[in-house]
Amino acid sequence: MGNTSALRRKWELTLALTLFFVVCYAAFCGTQQERLSQQVFRLRVVANSDTDIDQAIKLRVRDRVLTVVQPLQAQATDQQDMKNLLRAHMQEITNAAQREIYSCGGTQLVKVRLAREWYPTRQYDTFSLPAGWYDGLQLRIGEARGHNWWCVVYPSLCFNAAEGETTLTEDERNFIHQSGTSCEIRFRTAELLGNLRKIVS
């Protein structure tokens, strides 16, 4: 009887310690994602619908907006600087997106704003961004019920989508290195935490 009681206490202690380390690790991963979210600024373009035409318009709007945003990226020194620059050029960005929709024969109106949104984990060729809440530039076309397209506009990790180029600066390569595959396990944990926070909120 005494051996059974001792064994039970041993298992309870092991379970408590395991739970303690899991909670601590989860808190660490959540902190890492929060820290990362303070360094990046994202772009999200939501299509009117999932029809081929609306999806094509979405990509045309993306390309047009990037031609306006990219010169601002070169001026930004941090995330807050990028926010301020985008806020100052919000009307220009909106006008560019709307003109592109009209040039494609569309009639939908586009809504542009700075927003803090929940993003799922995004797997790029050489690194991942964990799920969580991020600040970004949001463009919603028409009913905004179609699939969206997103990237990172600060630092500039959209890979010059408008021109199809994939050249990265030294700073961008450093960012990718710091956020690379060595962090994959932490990012997966952060994704689970991000999904949980999304459900709770």
Phi and psi restraints in degrees (value plus and minus 20) as a CYANA .aco file:
   2 GLY   PHI     -86.0   -46.0
   2 GLY   PSI     -58.6   -18.6
   3 ASN   PHI     -84.4   -44.4
   3 ASN   PSI     -58.7   -18.7
   4 THR   PHI     -84.7   -44.7
   4 THR   PSI     -61.2   -21.2
   5 SER   PHI     -86.2   -46.2
   5 SER   PSI     -61.2   -21.2
   6 ALA   PHI     -85.9   -45.9
   6 ALA   PSI     -60.3   -20.3
   7 LEU   PHI     -85.4   -45.4
   7 LEU   PSI     -58.4   -18.4
   8 ARG   PHI     -84.8   -44.8
   8 ARG   PSI     -62.4   -22.4
   9 ARG   PHI     -84.2   -44.2
   9 ARG   PSI     -56.6   -16.6
  10 LYS   PHI     -83.1   -43.1
  10 LYS   PSI     -63.8   -23.8
  11 TRP   PHI     -87.1   -47.1
  11 TRP   PSI     -58.7   -18.7
  12 GLU   PHI     -83.7   -43.7
  12 GLU   PSI     -60.9   -20.9
  13 LEU   PHI     -85.5   -45.5
  13 LEU   PSI     -62.6   -22.6
  14 THR   PHI     -82.3   -42.3
  14 THR   PSI     -63.0   -23.0
  15 LEU   PHI     -84.9   -44.9
  15 LEU   PSI     -61.4   -21.4
  16 ALA   PHI     -84.4   -44.4
  16 ALA   PSI     -62.1   -22.1
  17 LEU   PHI     -86.0   -46.0
  17 LEU   PSI     -61.3   -21.3
  18 THR   PHI     -82.1   -42.1
  18 THR   PSI     -65.0   -25.0
  19 LEU   PHI     -82.8   -42.8
  19 LEU   PSI     -59.5   -19.5
  20 PHE   PHI     -81.1   -41.1
  20 PHE   PSI     -66.8   -26.8
  21 PHE   PHI     -88.1   -48.1
  21 PHE   PSI     -55.6   -15.6
  22 VAL   PHI     -84.0   -44.0
  22 VAL   PSI     -64.1   -24.1
  23 VAL   PHI     -83.5   -43.5
  23 VAL   PSI     -63.9   -23.9
  24 CYS   PHI     -83.3   -43.3
  24 CYS   PSI     -62.2   -22.2
  25 TYR   PHI     -86.9   -46.9
  25 TYR   PSI     -60.2   -20.2
  26 ALA   PHI     -82.7   -42.7
  26 ALA   PSI     -61.0   -21.0
  27 ALA   PHI     -84.2   -44.2
  27 ALA   PSI     -59.1   -19.1
  28 PHE   PHI     -83.5   -43.5
  28 PHE   PSI     -65.2   -25.2
  29 CYS   PHI     -84.5   -44.5
  29 CYS   PSI     -60.0   -20.0
  30 GLY   PHI     -82.6   -42.6
  30 GLY   PSI     -58.8   -18.8
  31 THR   PHI     -84.9   -44.9
  31 THR   PSI     -60.4   -20.4
  32 GLN   PHI     -81.7   -41.7
  32 GLN   PSI     -62.5   -22.5
  33 GLN   PHI     -86.9   -46.9
  33 GLN   PSI     -60.4   -20.4
  34 GLU   PHI     -82.6   -42.6
  34 GLU   PSI     -62.0   -22.0
  35 ARG   PHI     -83.2   -43.2
  35 ARG   PSI     -61.6   -21.6
  36 LEU   PHI     -85.2   -45.2
  36 LEU   PSI     -58.8   -18.8
  37 SER   PHI     -85.3   -45.3
  37 SER   PSI     -42.3    -2.3
  38 GLN   PHI    -102.5   -62.5
  38 GLN   PSI     -27.1    12.9
  39 GLN   PHI    -126.1   -86.1
  39 GLN   PSI     -38.8     1.2
  40 VAL   PHI    -136.2   -96.2
  40 VAL   PSI     138.7   178.7
  41 PHE   PHI    -156.3  -116.3
  41 PHE   PSI     109.5   149.5
  42 ARG   PHI    -129.5   -89.5
  42 ARG   PSI     146.4   186.4
  43 LEU   PHI    -146.7  -106.7
  43 LEU   PSI     113.3   153.3
  44 ARG   PHI    -154.2  -114.2
  44 ARG   PSI     105.2   145.2
  45 VAL   PHI    -138.0   -98.0
  45 VAL   PSI      99.5   139.5
  46 VAL   PHI    -126.0   -86.0
  46 VAL   PSI     104.0   144.0
  47 ALA   PHI     -93.4   -53.4
  47 ALA   PSI     136.2   176.2
  48 ASN   PHI     -79.9   -39.9
  48 ASN   PSI     -63.2   -23.2
  49 SER   PHI    -176.3  -136.3
  49 SER   PSI    -193.3  -153.3
  50 ASP   PHI    -119.2   -79.2
  50 ASP   PSI      -5.8    34.2
  51 THR   PHI     -87.4   -47.4
  51 THR   PSI     136.3   176.3
  52 ASP   PHI     -78.2   -38.2
  52 ASP   PSI     -60.3   -20.3
  53 ILE   PHI     -84.7   -44.7
  53 ILE   PSI     -67.0   -27.0
  54 ASP   PHI     -86.9   -46.9
  54 ASP   PSI     -54.9   -14.9
  55 GLN   PHI     -89.3   -49.3
  55 GLN   PSI     -55.8   -15.8
  56 ALA   PHI     -87.5   -47.5
  56 ALA   PSI     -60.3   -20.3
  57 ILE   PHI     -82.2   -42.2
  57 ILE   PSI     -60.9   -20.9
  58 LYS   PHI     -75.2   -35.2
  58 LYS   PSI     -65.5   -25.5
  59 LEU   PHI     -89.7   -49.7
  59 LEU   PSI     -55.0   -15.0
  60 ARG   PHI     -85.5   -45.5
  60 ARG   PSI     -61.1   -21.1
  61 VAL   PHI     -84.0   -44.0
  61 VAL   PSI     -63.1   -23.1
  62 ARG   PHI     -74.3   -34.3
  62 ARG   PSI     -71.0   -31.0
  63 ASP   PHI     -81.6   -41.6
  63 ASP   PSI     -61.4   -21.4
  64 ARG   PHI     -86.7   -46.7
  64 ARG   PSI     -63.5   -23.5
  65 VAL   PHI     -84.8   -44.8
  65 VAL   PSI     -58.3   -18.3
  66 LEU   PHI     -83.6   -43.6
  66 LEU   PSI     -51.9   -11.9
  67 THR   PHI     -87.1   -47.1
  67 THR   PSI     -45.2    -5.2
  68 VAL   PHI    -104.2   -64.2
  68 VAL   PSI     -59.6   -19.6
  69 VAL   PHI     -96.3   -56.3
  69 VAL   PSI     -56.1   -16.1
  70 GLN   PHI     -77.7   -37.7
  70 GLN   PSI     -61.5   -21.5
  71 PRO   PHI     -82.7   -42.7
  71 PRO   PSI     -49.6    -9.6
  72 LEU   PHI     -91.8   -51.8
  72 LEU   PSI     -52.7   -12.7
  73 GLN   PHI     -79.6   -39.6
  73 GLN   PSI     -57.8   -17.8
  74 ALA   PHI     -87.5   -47.5
  74 ALA   PSI     -42.5    -2.5
  75 GLN   PHI    -109.2   -69.2
  75 GLN   PSI     -40.8    -0.8
  76 ALA   PHI     -96.9   -56.9
  76 ALA   PSI     120.3   160.3
  77 THR   PHI    -127.8   -87.8
  77 THR   PSI     -36.9     3.1
  78 ASP   PHI    -179.8  -139.8
  78 ASP   PSI    -198.6  -158.6
  79 GLN   PHI     -81.9   -41.9
  79 GLN   PSI     -64.1   -24.1
  80 GLN   PHI     -83.7   -43.7
  80 GLN   PSI     -58.1   -18.1
  81 ASP   PHI     -81.7   -41.7
  81 ASP   PSI     -61.1   -21.1
  82 MET   PHI     -83.7   -43.7
  82 MET   PSI     -61.1   -21.1
  83 LYS   PHI     -79.2   -39.2
  83 LYS   PSI     -67.1   -27.1
  84 ASN   PHI     -83.1   -43.1
  84 ASN   PSI     -60.1   -20.1
  85 LEU   PHI     -85.8   -45.8
  85 LEU   PSI     -63.1   -23.1
  86 LEU   PHI     -85.5   -45.5
  86 LEU   PSI     -60.6   -20.6
  87 ARG   PHI     -81.5   -41.5
  87 ARG   PSI     -59.8   -19.8
  88 ALA   PHI     -89.8   -49.8
  88 ALA   PSI     -43.5    -3.5
  89 HIS   PHI    -132.2   -92.2
  89 HIS   PSI       1.1    41.1
  90 MET   PHI     -80.5   -40.5
  90 MET   PSI     -62.1   -22.1
  91 GLN   PHI     -86.0   -46.0
  91 GLN   PSI     -59.8   -19.8
  92 GLU   PHI     -82.1   -42.1
  92 GLU   PSI     -62.4   -22.4
  93 ILE   PHI     -84.8   -44.8
  93 ILE   PSI     -64.0   -24.0
  94 THR   PHI     -82.3   -42.3
  94 THR   PSI     -65.6   -25.6
  95 ASN   PHI     -81.8   -41.8
  95 ASN   PSI     -62.0   -22.0
  96 ALA   PHI     -83.1   -43.1
  96 ALA   PSI     -63.8   -23.8
  97 ALA   PHI     -85.0   -45.0
  97 ALA   PSI     -62.8   -22.8
  98 GLN   PHI     -86.6   -46.6
  98 GLN   PSI     -61.3   -21.3
  99 ARG   PHI     -82.7   -42.7
  99 ARG   PSI     -56.4   -16.4
 100 GLU   PHI     -86.2   -46.2
 100 GLU   PSI     -59.4   -19.4
 101 ILE   PHI     -81.6   -41.6
 101 ILE   PSI     -66.6   -26.6
 102 TYR   PHI     -83.3   -43.3
 102 TYR   PSI     -58.6   -18.6
 103 SER   PHI     -86.4   -46.4
 103 SER   PSI     -42.6    -2.6
 104 CYS   PHI    -108.7   -68.7
 104 CYS   PSI     -19.7    20.3
 105 GLY   PHI      69.9   109.9
 105 GLY   PSI     -15.5    24.5
 106 GLY   PHI    -102.2   -62.2
 106 GLY   PSI     140.3   180.3
 107 THR   PHI    -141.8  -101.8
 107 THR   PSI     -21.5    18.5
 108 GLN   PHI     -88.7   -48.7
 108 GLN   PSI     130.8   170.8
 109 LEU   PHI    -112.6   -72.6
 109 LEU   PSI     128.0   168.0
 110 VAL   PHI    -129.6   -89.6
 110 VAL   PSI     118.2   158.2
 111 LYS   PHI    -131.5   -91.5
 111 LYS   PSI     106.7   146.7
 112 VAL   PHI    -141.6  -101.6
 112 VAL   PSI     113.2   153.2
 113 ARG   PHI    -178.6  -138.6
 113 ARG   PSI     141.9   181.9
 114 LEU   PHI    -108.6   -68.6
 114 LEU   PSI     111.1   151.1
 115 ALA   PHI    -166.7  -126.7
 115 ALA   PSI     130.0   170.0
 116 ARG   PHI    -119.7   -79.7
 116 ARG   PSI      97.6   137.6
 117 GLU   PHI    -150.3  -110.3
 117 GLU   PSI     140.8   180.8
 118 TRP   PHI    -107.1   -67.1
 118 TRP   PSI     107.9   147.9
 119 TYR   PHI    -136.3   -96.3
 119 TYR   PSI     118.9   158.9
 120 PRO   PHI     -93.8   -53.8
 120 PRO   PSI     150.0   190.0
 121 THR   PHI     -78.7   -38.7
 121 THR   PSI     114.6   154.6
 122 ARG   PHI    -138.1   -98.1
 122 ARG   PSI      99.1   139.1
 123 GLN   PHI    -117.4   -77.4
 123 GLN   PSI      95.3   135.3
 124 TYR   PHI    -118.7   -78.7
 124 TYR   PSI    -198.4  -158.4
 125 ASP   PHI     -83.1   -43.1
 125 ASP   PSI     -58.8   -18.8
 126 THR   PHI    -141.8  -101.8
 126 THR   PSI     -19.1    20.9
 127 PHE   PHI    -182.9  -142.9
 127 PHE   PSI     151.5   191.5
 128 SER   PHI    -148.4  -108.4
 128 SER   PSI     134.5   174.5
 129 LEU   PHI    -136.5   -96.5
 129 LEU   PSI     107.1   147.1
 130 PRO   PHI     -91.1   -51.1
 130 PRO   PSI     135.7   175.7
 131 ALA   PHI     -82.9   -42.9
 131 ALA   PSI     129.6   169.6
 132 GLY   PHI     138.7   178.7
 132 GLY   PSI    -193.1  -153.1
 133 TRP   PHI    -111.4   -71.4
 133 TRP   PSI     109.4   149.4
 134 TYR   PHI    -155.1  -115.1
 134 TYR   PSI     129.8   169.8
 135 ASP   PHI    -101.7   -61.7
 135 ASP   PSI     125.4   165.4
 136 GLY   PHI    -186.0  -146.0
 136 GLY   PSI     153.8   193.8
 137 LEU   PHI    -116.7   -76.7
 137 LEU   PSI      99.3   139.3
 138 GLN   PHI    -129.9   -89.9
 138 GLN   PSI     108.7   148.7
 139 LEU   PHI    -139.3   -99.3
 139 LEU   PSI     102.2   142.2
 140 ARG   PHI    -135.9   -95.9
 140 ARG   PSI      98.0   138.0
 141 ILE   PHI    -116.7   -76.7
 141 ILE   PSI     103.1   143.1
 142 GLY   PHI      36.3    76.3
 142 GLY   PSI    -143.9  -103.9
 143 GLU   PHI     -95.5   -55.5
 143 GLU   PSI     -35.8     4.2
 144 ALA   PHI      32.4    72.4
 144 ALA   PSI      28.2    68.2
 145 ARG   PHI    -130.9   -90.9
 145 ARG   PSI     -16.1    23.9
 146 GLY   PHI    -116.7   -76.7
 146 GLY   PSI     157.5   197.5
 147 HIS   PHI     -82.8   -42.8
 147 HIS   PSI     127.7   167.7
 148 ASN   PHI    -126.4   -86.4
 148 ASN   PSI     146.7   186.7
 149 TRP   PHI    -145.5  -105.5
 149 TRP   PSI     117.4   157.4
 150 TRP   PHI    -163.0  -123.0
 150 TRP   PSI     140.0   180.0
 151 CYS   PHI    -178.0  -138.0
 151 CYS   PSI    -193.1  -153.1
 152 VAL   PHI    -128.9   -88.9
 152 VAL   PSI      98.2   138.2
 153 VAL   PHI    -113.8   -73.8
 153 VAL   PSI     -36.1     3.9
 154 TYR   PHI    -165.7  -125.7
 154 TYR   PSI     102.4   142.4
 155 PRO   PHI     -82.4   -42.4
 155 PRO   PSI     145.3   185.3
 156 SER   PHI     -90.9   -50.9
 156 SER   PSI      72.6   112.6
 157 LEU   PHI    -137.8   -97.8
 157 LEU   PSI       0.1    40.1
 158 CYS   PHI     -99.5   -59.5
 158 CYS   PSI     -22.2    17.8
 159 PHE   PHI      35.6    75.6
 159 PHE   PSI      16.6    56.6
 160 ASN   PHI      28.6    68.6
 160 ASN   PSI      33.2    73.2
 161 ALA   PHI     -75.8   -35.8
 161 ALA   PSI     -52.3   -12.3
 162 ALA   PHI     -84.6   -44.6
 162 ALA   PSI     -51.4   -11.4
 163 GLU   PHI    -124.6   -84.6
 163 GLU   PSI     -26.3    13.7
 164 GLY   PHI      56.6    96.6
 164 GLY   PSI      -3.5    36.5
 165 GLU   PHI    -107.9   -67.9
 165 GLU   PSI     138.2   178.2
 166 THR   PHI    -150.1  -110.1
 166 THR   PSI       3.6    43.6
 167 THR   PHI     -99.5   -59.5
 167 THR   PSI     112.2   152.2
 168 LEU   PHI    -134.0   -94.0
 168 LEU   PSI     127.1   167.1
 169 THR   PHI    -100.2   -60.2
 169 THR   PSI     151.8   191.8
 170 GLU   PHI     -82.1   -42.1
 170 GLU   PSI     -62.2   -22.2
 171 ASP   PHI     -82.4   -42.4
 171 ASP   PSI     -59.6   -19.6
 172 GLU   PHI     -87.0   -47.0
 172 GLU   PSI     -59.1   -19.1
 173 ARG   PHI     -85.0   -45.0
 173 ARG   PSI     -58.5   -18.5
 174 ASN   PHI     -84.5   -44.5
 174 ASN   PSI     -60.9   -20.9
 175 PHE   PHI     -81.7   -41.7
 175 PHE   PSI     -64.7   -24.7
 176 ILE   PHI     -82.5   -42.5
 176 ILE   PSI     -61.6   -21.6
 177 HIS   PHI     -81.8   -41.8
 177 HIS   PSI     -62.9   -22.9
 178 GLN   PHI     -89.7   -49.7
 178 GLN   PSI     -46.9    -6.9
 179 SER   PHI    -126.7   -86.7
 179 SER   PSI      -1.0    39.0
 180 GLY   PHI     -99.3   -59.3
 180 GLY   PSI    -179.8  -139.8
 181 THR   PHI     -86.5   -46.5
 181 THR   PSI     -39.1     0.9
 182 SER   PHI     -86.1   -46.1
 182 SER   PSI     -37.4     2.6
 183 CYS   PHI    -119.3   -79.3
 183 CYS   PSI      -9.6    30.4
 184 GLU   PHI     -79.8   -39.8
 184 GLU   PSI     -63.4   -23.4
 185 ILE   PHI     -85.0   -45.0
 185 ILE   PSI     -63.6   -23.6
 186 ARG   PHI     -82.9   -42.9
 186 ARG   PSI     -57.8   -17.8
 187 PHE   PHI     -87.7   -47.7
 187 PHE   PSI     -57.4   -17.4
 188 ARG   PHI     -85.6   -45.6
 188 ARG   PSI     -60.0   -20.0
 189 THR   PHI     -84.2   -44.2
 189 THR   PSI     -63.1   -23.1
 190 ALA   PHI     -82.6   -42.6
 190 ALA   PSI     -53.1   -13.1
 191 GLU   PHI     -84.0   -44.0
 191 GLU   PSI     -63.8   -23.8
 192 LEU   PHI     -82.7   -42.7
 192 LEU   PSI     -61.6   -21.6
 193 LEU   PHI     -85.3   -45.3
 193 LEU   PSI     -60.3   -20.3
 194 GLY   PHI     -83.3   -43.3
 194 GLY   PSI     -61.6   -21.6
 195 ASN   PHI     -83.7   -43.7
 195 ASN   PSI     -58.6   -18.6
 196 LEU   PHI     -86.7   -46.7
 196 LEU   PSI     -63.1   -23.1
 197 ARG   PHI     -84.1   -44.1
 197 ARG   PSI     -54.1   -14.1
 198 LYS   PHI     -86.0   -46.0
 198 LYS   PSI     -60.5   -20.5
 199 ILE   PHI     -86.2   -46.2
 199 ILE   PSI     -64.5   -24.5
 200 VAL   PHI     -84.4   -44.4
 200 VAL   PSI     -60.9   -20.9
